[in-house]
Amino acid sequence: MQNTDADYFTSASTIKIFIGLAVREQVLDGDLSYTDKIKRDLDLALRNLDNEATNRLIDALGGCDRRNQTIYKYTKSNLTQLNRYMLGGGKQNITNPRGLTKGDGSHIHSR
């Protein structure tokens, strides 16, 4: 696969990068409280790739559609999409190589 904006693949757990960025953004904006439960779920989702914890975070963050707005904000592309809960039925979550490099957070500065 070439590293182009036209290529995409099933994201599997790589989509969790954007869930983590969304938690950070909403906590800093005051839209989400950084409770022990959110901390625990974030740790489980990112360190252990726990799908149930990720699904709880998606709910706490306002669902899939709202997360796609966050993903677009970072990637400037619709080739990375959260289309369903982890291990859920329906359209696959997708990403693309360039989108993942933009989701690493290296371009984000402290607020």
Backbone as ProteinMPNN parsed JSONL, in Angstrom:
{"seq_chain_A": "MQNTDADYFTSASTIKIFIGLAVREQVLDGDLSYTDKIKRDLDLALRNLDNEATNRLIDALGGCDRRNQTIYKYTKSNLTQLNRYMLGGGKQNITNPRGLTKGDGSHIHSR", "coords_chain_A": {"N_chain_A": [[0.837, -1.176, 0.0], [0.582, 2.153, -0.868], [1.601, 5.239, 0.615], [-0.667, 7.249, 0.546], [-3.27, 9.736, 0.209], [-5.444, 8.47, -0.787], [-5.644, 5.83, -0.077], [-6.928, 3.456, 2.245], [-7.539, 1.462, 5.214], [-8.881, -1.158, 7.311], [-9.188, -0.091, 10.592], [-8.857, -1.32, 13.112], [-7.434, -1.482, 16.338], [-5.987, 0.869, 16.084], [-7.531, 3.128, 15.824], [-8.014, 3.957, 18.343], [-6.154, 5.819, 19.121], [-7.227, 8.256, 18.361], [-9.425, 8.356, 20.02], [-8.203, 8.71, 22.468], [-7.057, 11.266, 22.002], [-9.408, 12.72, 21.771], [-10.458, 12.503, 24.37], [-8.502, 13.957, 25.768], [-8.839, 16.503, 24.58], [-11.54, 17.137, 25.247], [-11.404, 17.139, 28.045], [-9.572, 19.234, 28.533], [-11.046, 21.325, 27.453], [-13.055, 21.474, 29.263], [-15.338, 20.006, 28.939], [-15.537, 17.402, 29.703], [-15.176, 15.555, 32.614], [-12.24, 14.559, 34.246], [-12.383, 11.916, 35.593], [-11.824, 9.206, 37.969], [-12.874, 6.918, 36.783], [-12.863, 7.558, 34.021], [-10.094, 7.904, 33.676], [-9.227, 5.288, 34.283], [-10.55, 3.799, 32.257], [-9.382, 4.978, 30.002], [-6.701, 4.254, 30.341], [-6.954, 1.443, 30.21], [-7.972, 1.187, 27.601], [-5.918, 2.251, 25.961], [-3.459, 1.106, 26.821], [-3.966, -1.632, 27.197], [-5.52, -2.251, 25.083], [-8.254, -2.575, 25.4], [-11.431, -3.282, 24.414], [-14.037, -2.958, 25.491], [-13.647, -0.938, 27.398], [-12.92, 1.091, 25.65], [-15.335, 1.412, 24.255], [-16.938, 2.413, 26.325], [-15.686, 4.866, 26.684], [-16.191, 6.042, 24.185], [-18.959, 6.393, 24.421], [-18.989, 8.19, 26.636], [-17.825, 10.347, 25.422], [-19.665, 11.241, 23.62], [-20.446, 9.686, 21.443], [-20.086, 8.06, 18.155], [-20.399, 9.759, 15.848], [-19.792, 12.338, 16.766], [-17.124, 11.939, 17.436], [-15.991, 11.595, 14.949], [-15.917, 14.183, 14.024], [-13.886, 15.203, 15.594], [-11.757, 13.587, 14.708], [-11.57, 14.399, 12.021], [-10.785, 17.031, 12.431], [-8.112, 16.71, 13.212], [-6.96, 15.182, 11.124], [-7.783, 16.257, 8.707], [-9.188, 14.931, 6.778], [-11.51, 12.513, 5.498], [-10.832, 9.904, 5.531], [-10.165, 8.521, 7.77], [-12.234, 7.071, 9.994], [-14.558, 6.636, 12.612], [-16.851, 4.377, 12.657], [-18.401, 2.626, 14.07], [-18.979, 0.97, 17.231], [-16.303, -0.647, 19.04], [-15.683, -3.919, 17.989], [-18.278, -4.086, 17.173], [-21.199, -4.522, 15.069], [-21.695, -3.792, 11.564], [-20.603, -1.107, 9.388], [-17.109, -0.99, 8.878], [-14.567, 0.458, 11.019], [-12.255, 2.769, 9.791], [-8.989, 3.769, 8.58], [-6.151, 5.691, 7.435], [-2.749, 5.731, 6.284], [-1.537, 8.348, 6.406], [-3.365, 9.691, 7.997], [-3.049, 8.388, 10.445], [-0.449, 9.172, 11.143], [-0.889, 11.81, 11.687], [-2.4, 11.595, 13.873], [-0.769, 11.069, 15.993], [-0.289, 12.971, 17.835], [1.913, 14.623, 17.987], [1.904, 17.133, 16.901], [0.451, 18.699, 18.545], [0.136, 21.256, 20.855], [0.533, 22.281, 24.265], [-2.273, 23.633, 25.954]], "CA_chain_A": [[0.0, 0.0, 0.0], [1.295, 3.415, -0.901], [1.217, 6.19, 1.643], [-1.369, 8.323, -0.143], [-4.55, 10.088, 0.805], [-6.504, 7.685, -1.405], [-5.642, 4.482, 0.482], [-7.364, 3.285, 3.624], [-7.641, 0.082, 5.636], [-9.598, -1.334, 8.569], [-8.326, 0.528, 11.604], [-8.679, -2.133, 14.317], [-7.212, -0.672, 17.538], [-5.296, 2.138, 15.829], [-8.509, 4.216, 15.97], [-8.013, 4.361, 19.751], [-5.334, 7.028, 19.222], [-8.116, 9.403, 18.254], [-10.26, 8.364, 21.226], [-7.351, 9.355, 23.474], [-6.988, 12.694, 21.687], [-10.718, 13.311, 22.069], [-10.535, 12.636, 25.827], [-7.64, 15.09, 26.121], [-9.463, 17.731, 24.109], [-12.738, 17.446, 26.022], [-11.007, 17.458, 29.418], [-8.994, 20.577, 28.514], [-12.116, 22.277, 27.153], [-14.008, 21.467, 30.364], [-16.545, 19.284, 28.536], [-15.48, 16.059, 30.276], [-14.434, 15.493, 33.869], [-11.215, 13.518, 34.232], [-12.679, 11.121, 36.783], [-11.077, 7.947, 38.088], [-13.422, 5.978, 35.801], [-12.328, 7.933, 32.704], [-8.665, 7.578, 33.719], [-9.086, 3.83, 34.214], [-10.934, 3.351, 30.919], [-8.373, 5.436, 29.043], [-5.538, 3.386, 30.529], [-7.292, 0.117, 29.673], [-8.139, 1.28, 26.148], [-4.659, 2.515, 25.25], [-2.375, 0.189, 27.209], [-4.359, -3.033, 27.073], [-6.376, -2.354, 23.894], [-9.521, -3.083, 25.905], [-12.523, -2.775, 23.58], [-15.158, -2.523, 26.328], [-13.266, 0.372, 27.938], [-13.006, 2.028, 24.531], [-16.755, 1.687, 24.011], [-17.418, 3.302, 27.393], [-15.154, 6.194, 26.37], [-16.954, 6.571, 23.043], [-20.217, 6.877, 24.995], [-18.716, 9.371, 27.463], [-17.413, 11.427, 24.521], [-20.769, 11.682, 22.787], [-20.756, 8.783, 20.34], [-19.214, 7.951, 16.977], [-20.479, 10.915, 14.951], [-19.036, 13.444, 17.366], [-15.695, 11.619, 17.353], [-15.535, 11.823, 13.577], [-15.586, 15.601, 13.919], [-12.551, 15.334, 16.19], [-10.796, 12.945, 13.807], [-11.396, 15.286, 10.862], [-10.025, 18.196, 12.901], [-6.688, 16.367, 13.231], [-6.456, 14.589, 9.877], [-8.265, 17.024, 7.548], [-9.565, 13.91, 5.806], [-12.553, 11.581, 5.922], [-10.333, 8.537, 5.342], [-10.137, 7.889, 9.083], [-13.602, 7.205, 10.493], [-15.101, 5.75, 13.638], [-18.185, 4.08, 12.139], [-19.142, 1.739, 14.963], [-18.268, 0.617, 18.46], [-15.309, -1.703, 18.889], [-16.246, -5.255, 17.827], [-19.692, -3.985, 16.851], [-21.565, -4.85, 13.699], [-21.867, -2.669, 10.656], [-19.48, -0.6, 8.606], [-15.832, -1.048, 9.592], [-13.781, 1.65, 11.296], [-11.172, 2.809, 8.807], [-7.964, 4.801, 8.711], [-5.182, 5.698, 6.357], [-1.427, 5.969, 6.86], [-1.301, 9.758, 6.735], [-4.208, 10.035, 9.127], [-2.436, 7.876, 11.671], [0.705, 9.986, 11.523], [-1.404, 13.061, 12.234], [-3.038, 11.27, 15.158], [0.204, 10.722, 17.03], [-0.294, 14.034, 18.836], [3.17, 15.393, 18.023], [1.67, 18.504, 16.449], [-0.404, 19.36, 19.522], [0.856, 21.999, 21.892], [-0.254, 22.458, 25.482], [-3.141, 24.816, 25.945]], "C_chain_A": [[0.884, 1.241, 0.0], [0.787, 4.307, 0.222], [0.582, 7.406, 0.964], [-2.667, 8.636, 0.584], [-5.696, 9.27, 0.233], [-6.64, 6.292, -0.793], [-6.167, 4.477, 1.908], [-7.47, 1.793, 3.925], [-8.447, 0.029, 6.93], [-8.68, -0.916, 9.711], [-7.994, -0.368, 12.787], [-8.42, -1.205, 15.51], [-6.486, 0.64, 17.289], [-6.238, 3.331, 15.968], [-8.517, 4.76, 17.402], [-7.115, 5.566, 20.002], [-6.241, 8.25, 19.25], [-9.097, 9.481, 19.419], [-9.474, 9.049, 22.347], [-7.229, 10.851, 23.249], [-8.302, 13.39, 22.021], [-10.906, 13.484, 23.577], [-9.727, 13.853, 26.259], [-8.307, 16.415, 25.779], [-10.667, 18.109, 24.973], [-12.424, 17.772, 27.477], [-10.454, 18.889, 29.462], [-10.035, 21.654, 28.24], [-13.158, 22.361, 28.267], [-15.31, 20.745, 30.043], [-16.622, 17.874, 29.115], [-14.654, 16.122, 31.552], [-13.466, 14.316, 33.815], [-11.32, 12.707, 35.519], [-11.793, 9.875, 36.829], [-11.561, 6.926, 37.062], [-12.893, 6.277, 34.397], [-10.838, 7.596, 32.636], [-8.443, 6.075, 33.544], [-9.426, 3.316, 32.813], [-9.92, 3.782, 29.865], [-7.117, 4.565, 29.122], [-5.8, 2.0, 29.933], [-7.377, 0.14, 28.142], [-6.8, 1.411, 25.43], [-3.53, 1.551, 25.599], [-2.712, -1.274, 26.933], [-5.22, -3.307, 25.845], [-7.732, -2.954, 24.242], [-10.681, -2.452, 25.131], [-13.724, -2.294, 24.396], [-14.872, -1.15, 26.93], [-13.343, 1.439, 26.848], [-14.451, 2.389, 24.239], [-17.352, 2.594, 25.081], [-16.924, 4.73, 27.153], [-15.906, 6.83, 25.204], [-18.29, 7.125, 23.535], [-20.006, 8.17, 25.783], [-18.382, 10.594, 26.606], [-18.51, 11.873, 23.559], [-21.058, 10.849, 21.558], [-19.84, 8.917, 19.135], [-19.235, 9.202, 16.106], [-19.677, 12.094, 15.485], [-17.533, 13.186, 17.29], [-15.165, 11.829, 15.938], [-15.226, 13.288, 13.329], [-14.192, 15.859, 14.483], [-11.487, 14.758, 15.26], [-10.524, 13.847, 12.604], [-10.573, 16.515, 11.241], [-8.516, 17.928, 12.848], [-6.162, 15.92, 11.878], [-6.779, 15.402, 8.631], [-8.659, 16.094, 6.406], [-10.703, 13.069, 6.379], [-12.112, 10.126, 5.763], [-10.042, 7.831, 6.665], [-11.497, 8.155, 9.695], [-13.901, 6.173, 11.569], [-16.56, 5.513, 13.264], [-19.036, 3.224, 13.063], [-18.332, 1.545, 16.24], [-17.271, -0.497, 18.159], [-16.015, -3.055, 18.933], [-17.752, -5.238, 17.564], [-19.947, -4.38, 15.412], [-21.68, -3.6, 12.855], [-20.585, -2.294, 9.937], [-18.211, -0.56, 9.456], [-15.294, 0.348, 9.913], [-12.589, 1.615, 10.341], [-10.163, 3.905, 9.156], [-7.08, 4.759, 7.487], [-3.836, 6.091, 6.939], [-1.162, 7.419, 7.249], [-2.141, 10.198, 7.923], [-3.619, 9.567, 10.444], [-1.23, 8.698, 12.092], [0.263, 11.324, 12.092], [-2.058, 12.829, 13.587], [-2.065, 10.954, 16.259], [0.337, 11.808, 18.08], [0.941, 14.908, 18.842], [2.984, 16.839, 17.59], [0.809, 19.305, 17.425], [0.465, 20.044, 20.567], [-0.046, 22.141, 23.099], [-1.081, 23.721, 25.364], [-2.841, 25.695, 27.125]], "O_chain_A": [[1.824, 1.347, 0.788], [-0.33, 4.135, 0.711], [1.212, 8.455, 0.826], [-3.101, 7.889, 1.461], [-6.82, 9.369, 0.725], [-7.668, 5.641, -0.98], [-5.882, 5.387, 2.686], [-7.488, 0.965, 3.014], [-8.668, 1.057, 7.57], [-7.528, -1.345, 9.78], [-6.946, -0.193, 13.409], [-9.139, -0.218, 15.669], [-6.377, 1.456, 18.204], [-5.775, 4.446, 16.21], [-8.969, 5.879, 17.646], [-7.295, 6.267, 20.998], [-6.051, 9.161, 20.055], [-9.553, 10.571, 19.766], [-10.021, 9.869, 23.083], [-7.29, 11.627, 24.203], [-8.303, 14.523, 22.502], [-11.45, 14.496, 24.019], [-10.211, 14.684, 27.028], [-8.333, 17.335, 26.596], [-10.802, 19.262, 25.384], [-13.107, 18.597, 28.084], [-10.832, 19.668, 30.337], [-9.918, 22.773, 28.74], [-14.042, 23.217, 28.228], [-16.282, 20.858, 30.791], [-17.663, 17.224, 29.026], [-13.556, 16.68, 31.562], [-13.828, 13.218, 33.392], [-10.471, 12.796, 36.406], [-11.111, 9.54, 35.861], [-10.763, 6.156, 36.528], [-12.517, 5.361, 33.665], [-10.375, 7.055, 31.631], [-7.592, 5.644, 32.767], [-8.693, 2.505, 32.247], [-9.633, 3.028, 28.935], [-6.545, 4.189, 28.099], [-4.95, 1.455, 29.23], [-6.907, -0.782, 27.475], [-6.573, 0.761, 24.41], [-2.721, 1.218, 24.732], [-1.863, -2.051, 26.496], [-5.605, -4.448, 25.591], [-8.29, -3.741, 23.477], [-10.886, -1.239, 25.185], [-14.363, -1.311, 24.021], [-15.755, -0.292, 26.967], [-13.783, 2.561, 27.101], [-14.759, 3.556, 24.0], [-18.181, 3.451, 24.776], [-17.656, 5.691, 27.391], [-16.22, 8.02, 25.236], [-18.707, 8.204, 23.115], [-20.756, 9.131, 25.616], [-18.624, 11.731, 27.01], [-18.299, 12.791, 22.766], [-21.843, 11.266, 20.706], [-18.947, 9.764, 19.096], [-18.179, 9.659, 15.67], [-18.967, 12.764, 14.735], [-16.755, 14.121, 17.099], [-14.006, 12.203, 15.76], [-14.364, 13.608, 12.51], [-13.416, 16.634, 13.923], [-10.44, 15.37, 15.051], [-9.371, 14.034, 12.216], [-9.753, 16.983, 10.451], [-7.737, 18.809, 12.485], [-5.03, 16.246, 11.518], [-6.115, 15.251, 7.605], [-8.489, 16.419, 5.231], [-10.837, 12.932, 7.595], [-12.936, 9.216, 5.852], [-9.704, 6.648, 6.665], [-11.883, 9.306, 9.897], [-13.546, 5.0, 11.451], [-17.412, 6.361, 13.528], [-20.246, 3.106, 12.87], [-17.158, 1.909, 16.315], [-17.385, -1.196, 17.153], [-16.844, -3.303, 19.808], [-18.422, -6.259, 17.716], [-19.012, -4.552, 14.631], [-21.753, -2.487, 13.375], [-19.623, -3.06, 9.888], [-18.244, -0.144, 10.614], [-15.535, 1.3, 9.171], [-11.992, 0.563, 10.114], [-10.451, 4.828, 9.917], [-7.237, 3.905, 6.614], [-3.787, 6.726, 7.992], [-0.616, 7.68, 8.321], [-1.689, 10.982, 8.757], [-3.686, 10.278, 11.447], [-1.011, 8.9, 13.286], [0.977, 11.913, 12.903], [-2.245, 13.769, 14.359], [-2.482, 10.601, 17.362], [0.994, 11.608, 19.102], [1.016, 15.852, 19.629], [3.828, 17.684, 17.886], [0.477, 20.46, 17.158], [1.414, 19.457, 21.088], [-1.269, 22.123, 22.964], [-0.671, 24.72, 24.774], [-3.47, 26.74, 27.291]]}, "name": "protein", "num_of_chains": 1, "seq": "MQNTDADYFTSASTIKIFIGLAVREQVLDGDLSYTDKIKRDLDLALRNLDNEATNRLIDALGGCDRRNQTIYKYTKSNLTQLNRYMLGGGKQNITNPRGLTKGDGSHIHSR"}
